[in-house]
Amino acid sequence: MWIPGKRLAVFSIRQDRGGSVWVRAGTAFCNKDGSFNVVLDVMPLNGRLHIRDVMERKLPDPDPQLSTEAVGPSAEAESVS
């Protein structure tokens, strides 16, 4: 069952020599009546679209050497002035 207001990802998938190439083509939204609005940023070359749940990308853990604590108070004071 689709949830009204839910955001979905729209992809254009094409076959290449190395396999499948997924291109983010836009976003789709589910309406209260179960219909969808699709907003495309690109047009698929083959006329086919694939719609799926939006997946969150996992970002790498931040480098502790780049934190503000590693910079020190003197560098922070310079950036404020």
PDB file as gemmi writes it, atoms N, CA and C in Angstrom:
CRYST1    1.000    1.000    1.000  90.00  90.00  90.00 P 1                      
ATOM      1  N   MET A   1       0.837  -1.191   0.000  1.00  0.00           N  
ATOM      2  CA  MET A   1       0.000   0.000   0.000  1.00  0.00           C  
ATOM      3  C   MET A   1       0.873   1.242   0.000  1.00  0.00           C  
ATOM      4  N   TRP A   2       0.497   2.196  -0.798  1.00  0.00           N  
ATOM      5  CA  TRP A   2       1.251   3.440  -0.902  1.00  0.00           C  
ATOM      6  C   TRP A   2       0.778   4.422   0.145  1.00  0.00           C  
ATOM      7  N   ILE A   3       1.692   5.180   0.702  1.00  0.00           N  
ATOM      8  CA  ILE A   3       1.395   6.159   1.736  1.00  0.00           C  
ATOM      9  C   ILE A   3       1.339   7.537   1.086  1.00  0.00           C  
ATOM     10  N   PRO A   4       0.207   8.259   1.231  1.00  0.00           N  
ATOM     11  CA  PRO A   4       0.123   9.605   0.654  1.00  0.00           C  
ATOM     12  C   PRO A   4       1.252  10.498   1.161  1.00  0.00           C  
ATOM     13  N   GLY A   5       1.851  11.248   0.252  1.00  0.00           N  
ATOM     14  CA  GLY A   5       2.959  12.132   0.590  1.00  0.00           C  
ATOM     15  C   GLY A   5       4.314  11.456   0.506  1.00  0.00           C  
ATOM     16  N   LYS A   6       4.332  10.140   0.350  1.00  0.00           N  
ATOM     17  CA  LYS A   6       5.596   9.409   0.276  1.00  0.00           C  
ATOM     18  C   LYS A   6       6.345   9.798  -0.996  1.00  0.00           C  
ATOM     19  N   ARG A   7       7.640   9.993  -0.845  1.00  0.00           N  
ATOM     20  CA  ARG A   7       8.489  10.351  -1.974  1.00  0.00           C  
ATOM     21  C   ARG A   7       9.142   9.094  -2.526  1.00  0.00           C  
ATOM     22  N   LEU A   8       9.167   8.977  -3.838  1.00  0.00           N  
ATOM     23  CA  LEU A   8       9.769   7.839  -4.513  1.00  0.00           C  
ATOM     24  C   LEU A   8      10.812   8.331  -5.514  1.00  0.00           C  
ATOM     25  N   ALA A   9      11.793   7.506  -5.790  1.00  0.00           N  
ATOM     26  CA  ALA A   9      12.833   7.849  -6.758  1.00  0.00           C  
ATOM     27  C   ALA A   9      12.458   7.277  -8.120  1.00  0.00           C  
ATOM     28  N   VAL A  10      12.696   8.053  -9.171  1.00  0.00           N  
ATOM     29  CA  VAL A  10      12.424   7.626 -10.536  1.00  0.00           C  
ATOM     30  C   VAL A  10      13.760   7.483 -11.265  1.00  0.00           C  
ATOM     31  N   PHE A  11      13.965   6.319 -11.891  1.00  0.00           N  
ATOM     32  CA  PHE A  11      15.215   6.043 -12.597  1.00  0.00           C  
ATOM     33  C   PHE A  11      14.942   5.655 -14.044  1.00  0.00           C  
ATOM     34  N   SER A  12      15.900   5.954 -14.886  1.00  0.00           N  
ATOM     35  CA  SER A  12      15.955   5.422 -16.238  1.00  0.00           C  
ATOM     36  C   SER A  12      17.107   4.425 -16.230  1.00  0.00           C  
ATOM     37  N   ILE A  13      16.825   3.185 -16.624  1.00  0.00           N  
ATOM     38  CA  ILE A  13      17.847   2.139 -16.606  1.00  0.00           C  
ATOM     39  C   ILE A  13      18.119   1.718 -18.042  1.00  0.00           C  
ATOM     40  N   ARG A  14      19.380   1.782 -18.425  1.00  0.00           N  
ATOM     41  CA  ARG A  14      19.729   1.339 -19.769  1.00  0.00           C  
ATOM     42  C   ARG A  14      20.839   0.310 -19.679  1.00  0.00           C  
ATOM     43  N   GLN A  15      20.878  -0.554 -20.666  1.00  0.00           N  
ATOM     44  CA  GLN A  15      21.896  -1.605 -20.706  1.00  0.00           C  
ATOM     45  C   GLN A  15      23.141  -1.077 -21.423  1.00  0.00           C  
ATOM     46  N   ASP A  16      24.287  -1.389 -20.853  1.00  0.00           N  
ATOM     47  CA  ASP A  16      25.565  -0.995 -21.427  1.00  0.00           C  
ATOM     48  C   ASP A  16      26.423  -2.256 -21.522  1.00  0.00           C  
ATOM     49  N   ARG A  17      27.560  -2.152 -22.149  1.00  0.00           N  
ATOM     50  CA  ARG A  17      28.442  -3.318 -22.261  1.00  0.00           C  
ATOM     51  C   ARG A  17      28.833  -3.865 -20.894  1.00  0.00           C  
ATOM     52  N   GLY A  18      28.981  -2.980 -19.932  1.00  0.00           N  
ATOM     53  CA  GLY A  18      29.396  -3.390 -18.588  1.00  0.00           C  
ATOM     54  C   GLY A  18      28.243  -3.779 -17.687  1.00  0.00           C  
ATOM     55  N   GLY A  19      26.999  -3.698 -18.155  1.00  0.00           N  
ATOM     56  CA  GLY A  19      25.840  -4.029 -17.327  1.00  0.00           C  
ATOM     57  C   GLY A  19      24.800  -2.924 -17.393  1.00  0.00           C  
ATOM     58  N   SER A  20      24.071  -2.760 -16.312  1.00  0.00           N  
ATOM     59  CA  SER A  20      23.009  -1.756 -16.249  1.00  0.00           C  
ATOM     60  C   SER A  20      23.548  -0.419 -15.755  1.00  0.00           C  
ATOM     61  N   VAL A  21      23.057   0.658 -16.348  1.00  0.00           N  
ATOM     62  CA  VAL A  21      23.404   2.008 -15.920  1.00  0.00           C  
ATOM     63  C   VAL A  21      22.124   2.661 -15.411  1.00  0.00           C  
ATOM     64  N   TRP A  22      22.103   3.027 -14.137  1.00  0.00           N  
ATOM     65  CA  TRP A  22      20.937   3.668 -13.506  1.00  0.00           C  
ATOM     66  C   TRP A  22      21.162   5.168 -13.489  1.00  0.00           C  
ATOM     67  N   VAL A  23      20.226   5.918 -14.058  1.00  0.00           N  
ATOM     68  CA  VAL A  23      20.300   7.378 -14.075  1.00  0.00           C  
ATOM     69  C   VAL A  23      19.085   7.903 -13.317  1.00  0.00           C  
ATOM     70  N   ARG A  24      19.316   8.734 -12.313  1.00  0.00           N  
ATOM     71  CA  ARG A  24      18.203   9.315 -11.556  1.00  0.00           C  
ATOM     72  C   ARG A  24      17.469  10.276 -12.478  1.00  0.00           C  
ATOM     73  N   ALA A  25      16.213   9.973 -12.775  1.00  0.00           N  
ATOM     74  CA  ALA A  25      15.442  10.743 -13.743  1.00  0.00           C  
ATOM     75  C   ALA A  25      14.503  11.740 -13.087  1.00  0.00           C  
ATOM     76  N   GLY A  26      14.188  11.562 -11.792  1.00  0.00           N  
ATOM     77  CA  GLY A  26      13.279  12.486 -11.130  1.00  0.00           C  
ATOM     78  C   GLY A  26      12.723  11.912  -9.847  1.00  0.00           C  
ATOM     79  N   THR A  27      11.529  12.413  -9.463  1.00  0.00           N  
ATOM     80  CA  THR A  27      10.883  12.055  -8.202  1.00  0.00           C  
ATOM     81  C   THR A  27       9.403  11.840  -8.452  1.00  0.00           C  
ATOM     82  N   ALA A  28       8.806  10.929  -7.693  1.00  0.00           N  
ATOM     83  CA  ALA A  28       7.360  10.692  -7.759  1.00  0.00           C  
ATOM     84  C   ALA A  28       6.788  10.840  -6.355  1.00  0.00           C  
ATOM     85  N   PHE A  29       5.543  11.315  -6.266  1.00  0.00           N  
ATOM     86  CA  PHE A  29       4.857  11.495  -4.993  1.00  0.00           C  
ATOM     87  C   PHE A  29       3.507  10.808  -5.061  1.00  0.00           C  
ATOM     88  N   CYS A  30       3.151  10.114  -3.994  1.00  0.00           N  
ATOM     89  CA  CYS A  30       1.850   9.455  -3.917  1.00  0.00           C  
ATOM     90  C   CYS A  30       0.821  10.456  -3.395  1.00  0.00           C  
ATOM     91  N   ASN A  31      -0.330  10.549  -4.067  1.00  0.00           N  
ATOM     92  CA  ASN A  31      -1.413  11.439  -3.651  1.00  0.00           C  
ATOM     93  C   ASN A  31      -2.376  10.723  -2.707  1.00  0.00           C  
ATOM     94  N   LYS A  32      -3.259  11.480  -2.068  1.00  0.00           N  
ATOM     95  CA  LYS A  32      -4.224  10.922  -1.123  1.00  0.00           C  
ATOM     96  C   LYS A  32      -5.125   9.870  -1.760  1.00  0.00           C  
ATOM     97  N   ASP A  33      -5.434  10.030  -3.046  1.00  0.00           N  
ATOM     98  CA  ASP A  33      -6.335   9.082  -3.715  1.00  0.00           C  
ATOM     99  C   ASP A  33      -5.604   7.876  -4.315  1.00  0.00           C  
ATOM    100  N   GLY A  34      -4.288   7.747  -4.055  1.00  0.00           N  
ATOM    101  CA  GLY A  34      -3.518   6.615  -4.560  1.00  0.00           C  
ATOM    102  C   GLY A  34      -2.886   6.845  -5.916  1.00  0.00           C  
ATOM    103  N   SER A  35      -3.176   7.973  -6.547  1.00  0.00           N  
ATOM    104  CA  SER A  35      -2.529   8.302  -7.820  1.00  0.00           C  
ATOM    105  C   SER A  35      -1.135   8.881  -7.540  1.00  0.00           C  
ATOM    106  N   PHE A  36      -0.370   9.095  -8.600  1.00  0.00           N  
ATOM    107  CA  PHE A  36       1.003   9.590  -8.442  1.00  0.00           C  
ATOM    108  C   PHE A  36       1.243  10.825  -9.294  1.00  0.00           C  
ATOM    109  N   ASN A  37       2.073  11.709  -8.790  1.00  0.00           N  
ATOM    110  CA  ASN A  37       2.639  12.813  -9.574  1.00  0.00           C  
ATOM    111  C   ASN A  37       4.097  12.452  -9.801  1.00  0.00           C  
ATOM    112  N   VAL A  38       4.535  12.567 -11.055  1.00  0.00           N  
ATOM    113  CA  VAL A  38       5.918  12.263 -11.404  1.00  0.00           C  
ATOM    114  C   VAL A  38       6.551  13.515 -11.974  1.00  0.00           C  
ATOM    115  N   VAL A  39       7.678  13.911 -11.388  1.00  0.00           N  
ATOM    116  CA  VAL A  39       8.417  15.090 -11.839  1.00  0.00           C  
ATOM    117  C   VAL A  39       9.746  14.601 -12.405  1.00  0.00           C  
ATOM    118  N   LEU A  40       9.925  14.785 -13.720  1.00  0.00           N  
ATOM    119  CA  LEU A  40      11.137  14.309 -14.376  1.00  0.00           C  
ATOM    120  C   LEU A  40      12.127  15.448 -14.583  1.00  0.00           C  
ATOM    121  N   ASP A  41      13.395  15.148 -14.304  1.00  0.00           N  
ATOM    122  CA  ASP A  41      14.492  16.087 -14.567  1.00  0.00           C  
ATOM    123  C   ASP A  41      15.159  15.773 -15.900  1.00  0.00           C  
ATOM    124  N   VAL A  42      15.000  14.539 -16.367  1.00  0.00           N  
ATOM    125  CA  VAL A  42      15.547  14.100 -17.651  1.00  0.00           C  
ATOM    126  C   VAL A  42      14.520  13.207 -18.327  1.00  0.00           C  
ATOM    127  N   MET A  43      14.658  13.020 -19.621  1.00  0.00           N  
ATOM    128  CA  MET A  43      13.776  12.116 -20.360  1.00  0.00           C  
ATOM    129  C   MET A  43      14.548  10.834 -20.644  1.00  0.00           C  
ATOM    130  N   PRO A  44      13.936   9.684 -20.434  1.00  0.00           N  
ATOM    131  CA  PRO A  44      14.637   8.425 -20.711  1.00  0.00           C  
ATOM    132  C   PRO A  44      14.805   8.212 -22.215  1.00  0.00           C  
ATOM    133  N   LEU A  45      15.958   7.715 -22.608  1.00  0.00           N  
ATOM    134  CA  LEU A  45      16.224   7.476 -24.023  1.00  0.00           C  
ATOM    135  C   LEU A  45      15.383   6.334 -24.572  1.00  0.00           C  
ATOM    136  N   ASN A  46      15.088   5.337 -23.726  1.00  0.00           N  
ATOM    137  CA  ASN A  46      14.344   4.171 -24.190  1.00  0.00           C  
ATOM    138  C   ASN A  46      12.854   4.259 -23.863  1.00  0.00           C  
ATOM    139  N   GLY A  47      12.398   5.358 -23.247  1.00  0.00           N  
ATOM    140  CA  GLY A  47      10.986   5.531 -22.934  1.00  0.00           C  
ATOM    141  C   GLY A  47      10.503   4.754 -21.728  1.00  0.00           C  
ATOM    142  N   ARG A  48      11.402   4.126 -20.975  1.00  0.00           N  
ATOM    143  CA  ARG A  48      11.020   3.325 -19.822  1.00  0.00           C  
ATOM    144  C   ARG A  48      11.525   3.964 -18.540  1.00  0.00           C  
ATOM    145  N   LEU A  49      10.695   3.892 -17.493  1.00  0.00           N  
ATOM    146  CA  LEU A  49      11.063   4.426 -16.184  1.00  0.00           C  
ATOM    147  C   LEU A  49      10.901   3.346 -15.127  1.00  0.00           C  
ATOM    148  N   HIS A  50      11.673   3.451 -14.070  1.00  0.00           N  
ATOM    149  CA  HIS A  50      11.613   2.538 -12.931  1.00  0.00           C  
ATOM    150  C   HIS A  50      11.413   3.390 -11.683  1.00  0.00           C  
ATOM    151  N   ILE A  51      10.383   3.078 -10.883  1.00  0.00           N  
ATOM    152  CA  ILE A  51      10.079   3.859  -9.683  1.00  0.00           C  
ATOM    153  C   ILE A  51      10.237   2.961  -8.469  1.00  0.00           C  
ATOM    154  N   ARG A  52      10.961   3.457  -7.451  1.00  0.00           N  
ATOM    155  CA  ARG A  52      11.177   2.689  -6.227  1.00  0.00           C  
ATOM    156  C   ARG A  52      11.316   3.620  -5.028  1.00  0.00           C  
ATOM    157  N   ASP A  53      11.279   3.032  -3.827  1.00  0.00           N  
ATOM    158  CA  ASP A  53      11.456   3.818  -2.608  1.00  0.00           C  
ATOM    159  C   ASP A  53      12.793   4.535  -2.642  1.00  0.00           C  
ATOM    160  N   VAL A  54      12.821   5.715  -2.042  1.00  0.00           N  
ATOM    161  CA  VAL A  54      14.064   6.472  -1.934  1.00  0.00           C  
ATOM    162  C   VAL A  54      14.938   5.777  -0.903  1.00  0.00           C  
ATOM    163  N   MET A  55      16.184   5.524  -1.259  1.00  0.00           N  
ATOM    164  CA  MET A  55      17.119   4.893  -0.332  1.00  0.00           C  
ATOM    165  C   MET A  55      18.092   5.952   0.154  1.00  0.00           C  
ATOM    166  N   GLU A  56      18.295   5.975   1.455  1.00  0.00           N  
ATOM    167  CA  GLU A  56      19.247   6.924   2.040  1.00  0.00           C  
ATOM    168  C   GLU A  56      20.665   6.449   1.742  1.00  0.00           C  
ATOM    169  N   ARG A  57      21.506   7.371   1.349  1.00  0.00           N  
ATOM    170  CA  ARG A  57      22.906   7.027   1.127  1.00  0.00           C  
ATOM    171  C   ARG A  57      23.638   7.104   2.455  1.00  0.00           C  
ATOM    172  N   LYS A  58      24.455   6.113   2.729  1.00  0.00           N  
ATOM    173  CA  LYS A  58      25.233   6.118   3.955  1.00  0.00           C  
ATOM    174  C   LYS A  58      26.526   6.873   3.695  1.00  0.00           C  
ATOM    175  N   LEU A  59      26.753   7.918   4.479  1.00  0.00           N  
ATOM    176  CA  LEU A  59      27.972   8.706   4.338  1.00  0.00           C  
ATOM    177  C   LEU A  59      29.087   8.055   5.139  1.00  0.00           C  
ATOM    178  N   PRO A  60      30.328   8.177   4.679  1.00  0.00           N  
ATOM    179  CA  PRO A  60      31.439   7.605   5.441  1.00  0.00           C  
ATOM    180  C   PRO A  60      31.596   8.329   6.779  1.00  0.00           C  
ATOM    181  N   ASP A  61      32.176   7.624   7.752  1.00  0.00           N  
ATOM    182  CA  ASP A  61      32.421   8.240   9.051  1.00  0.00           C  
ATOM    183  C   ASP A  61      33.373   9.409   8.877  1.00  0.00           C  
ATOM    184  N   PRO A  62      33.098  10.539   9.567  1.00  0.00           N  
ATOM    185  CA  PRO A  62      33.977  11.704   9.431  1.00  0.00           C  
ATOM    186  C   PRO A  62      35.368  11.415   9.992  1.00  0.00           C  
ATOM    187  N   ASP A  63      36.357  12.063   9.412  1.00  0.00           N  
ATOM    188  CA  ASP A  63      37.740  11.917   9.856  1.00  0.00           C  
ATOM    189  C   ASP A  63      37.919  12.736  11.127  1.00  0.00           C  
ATOM    190  N   PRO A  64      38.304  12.112  12.242  1.00  0.00           N  
ATOM    191  CA  PRO A  64      38.450  12.868  13.490  1.00  0.00           C  
ATOM    192  C   PRO A  64      39.520  13.949  13.402  1.00  0.00           C  
ATOM    193  N   GLN A  65      40.474  13.821  12.496  1.00  0.00           N  
ATOM    194  CA  GLN A  65      41.519  14.830  12.356  1.00  0.00           C  
ATOM    195  C   GLN A  65      40.979  16.117  11.738  1.00  0.00           C  
ATOM    196  N   LEU A  66      39.796  16.066  11.094  1.00  0.00           N  
ATOM    197  CA  LEU A  66      39.226  17.250  10.455  1.00  0.00           C  
ATOM    198  C   LEU A  66      38.193  17.945  11.328  1.00  0.00           C  
ATOM    199  N   SER A  67      37.982  17.473  12.559  1.00  0.00           N  
ATOM    200  CA  SER A  67      36.991  18.097  13.440  1.00  0.00           C  
ATOM    201  C   SER A  67      37.506  19.428  13.952  1.00  0.00           C  
ATOM    202  N   THR A  68      36.604  20.267  14.496  1.00  0.00           N  
ATOM    203  CA  THR A  68      37.006  21.585  15.003  1.00  0.00           C  
ATOM    204  C   THR A  68      37.901  21.465  16.220  1.00  0.00           C  
ATOM    205  N   GLU A  69      37.783  20.365  16.966  1.00  0.00           N  
ATOM    206  CA  GLU A  69      38.655  20.178  18.121  1.00  0.00           C  
ATOM    207  C   GLU A  69      40.096  20.016  17.689  1.00  0.00           C  
ATOM    208  N   ALA A  70      40.328  19.395  16.546  1.00  0.00           N  
ATOM    209  CA  ALA A  70      41.684  19.198  16.058  1.00  0.00           C  
ATOM    210  C   ALA A  70      42.279  20.482  15.518  1.00  0.00           C  
ATOM    211  N   VAL A  71      41.414  21.442  15.128  1.00  0.00           N  
ATOM    212  CA  VAL A  71      41.896  22.702  14.564  1.00  0.00           C  
ATOM    213  C   VAL A  71      42.504  23.562  15.649  1.00  0.00           C  
ATOM    214  N   GLY A  72      41.863  23.623  16.807  1.00  0.00           N  
ATOM    215  CA  GLY A  72      42.378  24.409  17.931  1.00  0.00           C  
ATOM    216  C   GLY A  72      41.728  25.767  18.033  1.00  0.00           C  
ATOM    217  N   PRO A  73      41.803  26.385  19.219  1.00  0.00           N  
ATOM    218  CA  PRO A  73      41.116  27.659  19.460  1.00  0.00           C  
ATOM    219  C   PRO A  73      41.685  28.830  18.684  1.00  0.00           C  
ATOM    220  N   SER A  74      42.971  28.816  18.369  1.00  0.00           N  
ATOM    221  CA  SER A  74      43.558  29.956  17.648  1.00  0.00           C  
ATOM    222  C   SER A  74      43.017  30.045  16.235  1.00  0.00           C  
ATOM    223  N   ALA A  75      42.816  28.922  15.575  1.00  0.00           N  
ATOM    224  CA  ALA A  75      42.276  28.928  14.212  1.00  0.00           C  
ATOM    225  C   ALA A  75      40.810  29.373  14.217  1.00  0.00           C  
ATOM    226  N   GLU A  76      40.043  28.996  15.246  1.00  0.00           N  
ATOM    227  CA  GLU A  76      38.658  29.414  15.339  1.00  0.00           C  
ATOM    228  C   GLU A  76      38.565  30.923  15.533  1.00  0.00           C  
ATOM    229  N   ALA A  77      39.463  31.490  16.338  1.00  0.00           N  
ATOM    230  CA  ALA A  77      39.442  32.925  16.596  1.00  0.00           C  
ATOM    231  C   ALA A  77      39.758  33.701  15.311  1.00  0.00           C  
ATOM    232  N   GLU A  78      40.676  33.181  14.500  1.00  0.00           N  
ATOM    233  CA  GLU A  78      41.013  33.852  13.234  1.00  0.00           C  
ATOM    234  C   GLU A  78      39.844  33.853  12.278  1.00  0.00           C  
ATOM    235  N   SER A  79      39.080  32.764  12.256  1.00  0.00           N  
ATOM    236  CA  SER A  79      37.977  32.683  11.296  1.00  0.00           C  
ATOM    237  C   SER A  79      36.802  33.581  11.698  1.00  0.00           C  
ATOM    238  N   VAL A  80      36.677  33.931  12.986  1.00  0.00           N  
ATOM    239  CA  VAL A  80      35.596  34.780  13.459  1.00  0.00           C  
ATOM    240  C   VAL A  80      35.865  36.225  13.107  1.00  0.00           C  
ATOM    241  N   SER A  81      37.111  36.666  13.185  1.00  0.00           N  
ATOM    242  CA  SER A  81      37.416  38.085  12.956  1.00  0.00           C  
ATOM    243  C   SER A  81      37.464  38.466  11.515  1.00  0.00           C  
TER     244      SER A  81                                                      
END                                                                             
